[in-house]
Amino acid sequence: MAQLQVDFHNDIHCVTTWSRYGNTWTGVPMRTFLAAAKPLPEAKFLMIKGFDGYATNLALSDVDRDDVFLAHTWNGQPLTREHGGPVRLVVPHLYFWKSAKWIRHITFMEKDQPGYWEARGYHMRGDPWKEERYD
């Protein structure tokens, strides 16, 4: 909470074809996190792991954006446990399975590796506009 706090407004899209429009969040921009973490030059991917054992992979280029953030507040209220509280990643330009809940670890990687759903046939990136649902 001592980091830069920013309000974000976005839509989210689920791989199961639902969307939720007009979300308001508060959190730490990923660019603020990346500046503090100082990933090595060879880091090109991240693995985000939650306390529930879930993990998802992301290209560093997909999180090093102005609209990606670590959220702790949703629509003016602390993020509930059900929705990933106390902190979750929000990557609004990708399907929502990429926005990992209950973050425990963020690992920088040189090479991409599949996360939980990607190892089970989901697309490695998950762009909703390209309908990248399954590999």
One Martini backbone bead per residue (centre of mass of N, CA, C, O) as a GRO file, in nm:
protein
  135
    1MET     BB    1   0.052   0.067  -0.008
    2ALA     BB    2   0.323   0.246  -0.053
    3GLN     BB    3   0.255   0.259  -0.331
    4LEU     BB    4   0.141   0.346  -0.611
    5GLN     BB    5  -0.192   0.477  -0.664
    6VAL     BB    6  -0.446   0.363  -0.898
    7ASP     BB    7  -0.700   0.421  -1.120
    8PHE     BB    8  -0.913   0.188  -1.296
    9HIS     BB    9  -1.072   0.134  -1.626
   10ASN     BB   10  -1.266  -0.162  -1.730
   11ASP     BB   11  -1.279  -0.456  -1.911
   12ILE     BB   12  -1.389  -0.801  -1.901
   13HIS     BB   13  -1.282  -1.135  -2.031
   14CYS     BB   14  -1.407  -1.449  -2.083
   15VAL     BB   15  -1.360  -1.761  -2.222
   16THR     BB   16  -1.688  -1.824  -2.177
   17THR     BB   17  -1.817  -1.533  -2.308
   18TRP     BB   18  -1.795  -1.322  -2.088
   19SER     BB   19  -1.869  -0.987  -1.973
   20ARG     BB   20  -1.740  -0.690  -1.793
   21TYR     BB   21  -1.842  -0.366  -1.751
   22GLY     BB   22  -1.713  -0.094  -1.578
   23ASN     BB   23  -1.459  -0.117  -1.410
   24THR     BB   24  -1.324  -0.037  -1.079
   25TRP     BB   25  -0.991   0.028  -0.974
   26THR     BB   26  -0.724  -0.036  -0.732
   27GLY     BB   27  -0.360   0.013  -0.772
   28VAL     BB   28  -0.060  -0.120  -0.898
   29PRO     BB   29   0.139  -0.065  -1.132
   30MET     BB   30   0.341  -0.267  -1.312
   31ARG     BB   31   0.560  -0.054  -1.370
   32THR     BB   32   0.625  -0.013  -1.073
   33PHE     BB   33   0.704  -0.300  -1.009
   34LEU     BB   34   0.927  -0.331  -1.228
   35ALA     BB   35   1.109  -0.101  -1.122
   36ALA     BB   36   1.160  -0.249  -0.845
   37ALA     BB   37   1.254  -0.538  -0.956
   38LYS     BB   38   1.451  -0.546  -1.192
   39PRO     BB   39   1.475  -0.709  -1.444
   40LEU     BB   40   1.644  -0.888  -1.636
   41PRO     BB   41   1.716  -0.879  -1.971
   42GLU     BB   42   1.628  -1.196  -2.014
   43ALA     BB   43   1.350  -1.123  -1.934
   44LYS     BB   44   1.024  -1.230  -2.102
   45PHE     BB   45   0.875  -1.373  -1.857
   46LEU     BB   46   0.593  -1.482  -1.653
   47MET     BB   47   0.505  -1.627  -1.333
   48ILE     BB   48   0.190  -1.660  -1.181
   49LYS     BB   49   0.128  -1.727  -0.834
   50GLY     BB   50  -0.094  -1.875  -0.618
   51PHE     BB   51  -0.219  -1.989  -0.311
   52ASP     BB   52  -0.392  -2.222  -0.484
   53GLY     BB   53  -0.169  -2.317  -0.729
   54TYR     BB   54  -0.203  -2.128  -0.939
   55ALA     BB   55  -0.098  -2.061  -1.289
   56THR     BB   56   0.047  -1.801  -1.507
   57ASN     BB   57   0.146  -1.691  -1.818
   58LEU     BB   58   0.362  -1.410  -1.931
   59ALA     BB   59   0.450  -1.162  -2.110
   60LEU     BB   60   0.622  -0.885  -2.047
   61SER     BB   61   0.472  -0.714  -2.269
   62ASP     BB   62   0.180  -0.767  -2.121
   63VAL     BB   63   0.272  -0.599  -1.841
   64ASP     BB   64   0.427  -0.352  -1.990
   65ARG     BB   65   0.167  -0.151  -1.909
   66ASP     BB   66  -0.067   0.095  -1.829
   67ASP     BB   67  -0.326  -0.134  -1.785
   68VAL     BB   68  -0.152  -0.289  -1.572
   69PHE     BB   69  -0.228  -0.453  -1.245
   70LEU     BB   70  -0.244  -0.445  -0.887
   71ALA     BB   71  -0.523  -0.542  -0.710
   72HIS     BB   72  -0.740  -0.429  -0.407
   73THR     BB   73  -0.976  -0.273  -0.564
   74TRP     BB   74  -1.343  -0.290  -0.622
   75ASN     BB   75  -1.575  -0.069  -0.654
   76GLY     BB   76  -1.466   0.065  -0.359
   77GLN     BB   77  -1.371  -0.222  -0.259
   78PRO     BB   78  -1.234  -0.462  -0.121
   79LEU     BB   79  -1.102  -0.738  -0.228
   80THR     BB   80  -1.227  -1.030  -0.237
   81ARG     BB   81  -1.160  -1.354  -0.208
   82GLU     BB   82  -1.334  -1.450  -0.451
   83HIS     BB   83  -1.174  -1.209  -0.639
   84GLY     BB   84  -0.850  -1.225  -0.512
   85GLY     BB   85  -0.806  -1.153  -0.235
   86PRO     BB   86  -0.598  -0.901  -0.176
   87VAL     BB   87  -0.446  -0.979  -0.462
   88ARG     BB   88  -0.448  -0.899  -0.815
   89LEU     BB   89  -0.427  -0.944  -1.140
   90VAL     BB   90  -0.463  -0.709  -1.428
   91VAL     BB   91  -0.539  -0.807  -1.782
   92PRO     BB   92  -0.753  -0.659  -2.002
   93HIS     BB   93  -0.633  -0.767  -2.299
   94LEU     BB   94  -0.699  -1.041  -2.166
   95TYR     BB   95  -0.802  -1.303  -2.055
   96PHE     BB   96  -0.896  -1.360  -1.721
   97TRP     BB   97  -0.702  -1.605  -1.658
   98LYS     BB   98  -0.445  -1.401  -1.654
   99SER     BB   99  -0.579  -1.284  -1.376
  100ALA     BB  100  -0.448  -1.355  -1.106
  101LYS     BB  101  -0.502  -1.484  -0.797
  102TRP     BB  102  -0.359  -1.476  -0.497
  103ILE     BB  103  -0.075  -1.365  -0.486
  104ARG     BB  104   0.265  -1.503  -0.431
  105HIS     BB  105   0.420  -1.522  -0.718
  106ILE     BB  106   0.690  -1.371  -0.919
  107THR     BB  107   0.838  -1.496  -1.216
  108PHE     BB  108   1.120  -1.467  -1.398
  109MET     BB  109   1.175  -1.547  -1.754
  110GLU     BB  110   1.328  -1.650  -2.049
  111LYS     BB  111   1.109  -1.878  -2.083
  112ASP     BB  112   0.833  -2.021  -2.174
  113GLN     BB  113   0.553  -2.141  -1.971
  114PRO     BB  114   0.307  -2.325  -1.864
  115GLY     BB  115   0.030  -2.312  -1.702
  116TYR     BB  116  -0.246  -2.449  -1.596
  117TRP     BB  117  -0.431  -2.404  -1.859
  118GLU     BB  118  -0.208  -2.436  -2.075
  119ALA     BB  119  -0.154  -2.745  -1.998
  120ARG     BB  120  -0.487  -2.788  -2.087
  121GLY     BB  121  -0.509  -2.613  -2.388
  122TYR     BB  122  -0.461  -2.334  -2.363
  123HIS     BB  123  -0.359  -2.052  -2.456
  124MET     BB  124  -0.062  -1.874  -2.408
  125ARG     BB  125  -0.217  -1.584  -2.423
  126GLY     BB  126  -0.534  -1.471  -2.470
  127ASP     BB  127  -0.684  -1.312  -2.707
  128PRO     BB  128  -1.007  -1.198  -2.751
  129TRP     BB  129  -0.987  -1.066  -3.047
  130LYS     BB  130  -0.861  -1.363  -3.152
  131GLU     BB  131  -0.972  -1.609  -2.996
  132GLU     BB  132  -0.750  -1.728  -2.772
  133ARG     BB  133  -0.834  -2.014  -2.622
  134TYR     BB  134  -0.701  -2.250  -2.790
  135ASP     BB  135  -0.430  -2.454  -2.911
   0.00000   0.00000   0.00000
